[in-house]
Amino acid sequence: MSHNPGTQCLHAGYRPANGEPRNIPIIQSTTFRYETSEAMGKLFDLEASGYFYTRLQNPTSDSVAAKICALEGGSAAMLTSSGQAANFFAVFNIASCGDHVVACSAIYGGTYNLFAVTMKRMGIDFTFVEPDCTPEELEAAFRPNTKAVFGETISNPSLAVLDFEKFSKAAHAHGVPLIVDNTFATPINCRPFEHGADIVTHSTTKYMDGHANQVGGAIVDSGKFDWFAHADKFPGLTTPDGSYHGITYAEKFGLEGAYITKATAQLMRDFGACSAPMNAYLLNVGLETLHLRMPRHCENALAVAQFLQNHEKVAWVRYPSLPGDPYYELAQKYLPNGSCGVVSFGVKGGRKAAETFMAGLELASIATHVADAKTCVLHPASATHRQMNDQELMAAGVSPDLVRFSVGIEDIHDIQADLEKALERV
Ligand SMILES: *Cc1c(COP(=O)(O)O)cnc(C)c1O
């Protein structure tokens, strides 16, 4: 039986049998015992399914991945050790040396660096396009060796809302999947598969965990992308894998299972960025209240955005659910129930004023974090995005005076009083 998201948050992915624990058990074990080497051999050949080594699969992590899979409406999912690992695996699973990827330029600084510097060093080329590019400009970014299109539902920290229709149409016209990082919206506010995305990634470190308890990531496959229809582009899925006894993933595991099985069997095997069972457990505790926390984050953030908009010391405010915001229409279209808890704004007086303002905050803590239950604040140009020059910053939608204010689920009156007092000092 398929439940609604508010029920899935509590029950999807794990159903205890008679006398079993109600909570997902923490299977804190590297390995699993078998009685014959023959039985274990079958697991290594992917001939039988079962657990043998936690780097590849662990029951705790799998239950939590299954919950996230249900929330996104996907066909298969896996946890990773971080959001960075999730985005790396998601792209590297289908693009290798000599390939090319089109990415929206308004993305998380860590992802930009991963693509533009580290993966480029691995021989994968990225073309970055503005979130507001015309269909013609987007079209011009593609090459014969393009293997994927990448974007964020709501970009961190520039808060651009992805034009799913534009990006998915272009991706599919070129026979490649659209990969969407859905970290900021979460499946409570947006389910990218319903808008043309083929693969979804998450930094579960943010709202999904929600309590700043663990660093983690997830990849979810819609199971809808037809790898065989573009077999020449995706030989890793459509031709035999010599490192797994000649298995052809898309044949053996179908469109529903091929992509995640390949990412587990090859990338997790070789790179090892697996989720710790304890972290998966903590993530699940967070997921159980995701459907309650997200509406509160959104309600508080809209109130903060409106407060800042009317404040004389504030130069500008950006929040996708705020009427008049450049992404308001796209937010209404794709995130009608709310966007996220993150508001960005500039204090009049630029970088210096922003620093004075931040030092005056008492309730909100300065943290290299975003999107959890407690209000926190960051100046990206001097932290997460500091490796970028001014031109790259502007292309990513991050001005030097931008303050990223992550609105928590505290009482809104206390959040506003804190803002008021800090702005007075500027
Ligand atoms: C934080 C973040 C990441 C990176 O995730 P980690 O868990 O910190 O590795 C990726 N994408 C987005 C949108 C993020 O906010």
PDBQT file of the ligand as one rigid body, heavy atoms in Angstrom, charges set to zero:
ROOT
HETATM    1  C1  LIG A 501      25.646  20.867   1.532  1.00  0.00    +0.000 C 
HETATM    2  C2  LIG A 501      25.282  20.591   0.141  1.00  0.00    +0.000 A 
HETATM    3  C3  LIG A 501      25.980  19.639  -0.628  1.00  0.00    +0.000 A 
HETATM    4  C4  LIG A 501      27.170  18.890  -0.062  1.00  0.00    +0.000 C 
HETATM    5  O1  LIG A 501      26.744  18.009   0.915  1.00  0.00    +0.000 OA
HETATM    6  P1  LIG A 501      27.671  17.490   2.133  1.00  0.00    +0.000 P 
HETATM    7  O2  LIG A 501      26.753  16.606   2.869  1.00  0.00    +0.000 OA
HETATM    8  O3  LIG A 501      28.133  18.684   2.900  1.00  0.00    +0.000 OA
HETATM    9  O4  LIG A 501      28.823  16.766   1.504  1.00  0.00    +0.000 OA
HETATM   10  C5  LIG A 501      25.564  19.391  -1.910  1.00  0.00    +0.000 A 
HETATM   11  N1  LIG A 501      24.523  20.059  -2.453  1.00  0.00    +0.000 NA
HETATM   12  C6  LIG A 501      23.830  20.995  -1.750  1.00  0.00    +0.000 A 
HETATM   13  C7  LIG A 501      22.685  21.695  -2.392  1.00  0.00    +0.000 C 
HETATM   14  C8  LIG A 501      24.190  21.291  -0.451  1.00  0.00    +0.000 A 
HETATM   15  O5  LIG A 501      23.497  22.217   0.235  1.00  0.00    +0.000 OA
ENDROOT
TORSDOF 0
